[in-house]
Amino acid sequence: MSIKEELRRLDEELARLRAENQDIRAQIRDMGATDQIEKAAVISQADEQVELIAELERRRDTLVARLEEEGSA
């Protein structure tokens, strides 16, 4: 797979995860007075997604740097 193709796929995955994370955060706001254990689990899930998003962003930055290096070589 080319770097450009991998970047495209990463961008798609990042967009999907960001939208999903926004939905989860909206659910948390809409929960109101609900089971605190359930609410904590949903918050934990959202936090784990944020970590995954950060990891994918780092990967994306690495690929962009490689692509720029190849372009200047």
N, C-alpha and C positions, 0 to 999 in steps of 0.2 A: 504494500500500500504506500502511495506517495505521501509526502509530508502534507501537501495541500489537501489531499483526501482525508487524511487523519484529522487535520484542523477542521475541515468541514463537519466531520462526524462529531468531534469534540464540541464544536459550537452548537450543533443540534442537541446533543446530550445536555450541555449546560443550560440551554434555553428551556428544555423540558424539565430539568431538575429545579431551576429557579421558579418556574410557574407552579410546579408541584409544591415547592416549599412555601410559596405565597398562599396556596390553597390550604395547606396544613396550618399555617399561622392564622389564617382567617377562621378556620374551624376552632382554633383555641380561643380566639376572641369571642366567637359566637356560643361557646359552651356554657358560659354563665356559671351558675352554681351547680356543678356536677361532681362526680366522683373524683377526688383529688388524685387518686392513683391513676385513673384513666387519663386525666389531664397531664400528669407528669410523664406518662408514657408517650403521649403525643408530642409534648415538648422535647423529649429525648429524641424522638424520631426526627423532628425538625432540625435539632442540633446536629445530629449525625449527618443529615443531608447537607448542612452548611459545611461540615468538614469535607465531605465528598466533593462538593462544589469547589472548595478551595484547592483541593488536591488536583482536580481536573483543570482549574485555572493555571496552576503551576505547570502542569504538563503542557498546556496550550502555550504558555509563555516560552517554555523550552523549545517547542516546535517552531514558534515564530522566530526565535533567535537563530535556530538552525537554518530556517528558510532564508533569513536575511544574510547569514554567512555564505550560503550557497550562491545567493544572488550577487554578492560582492566578490566572489572568488573567480 
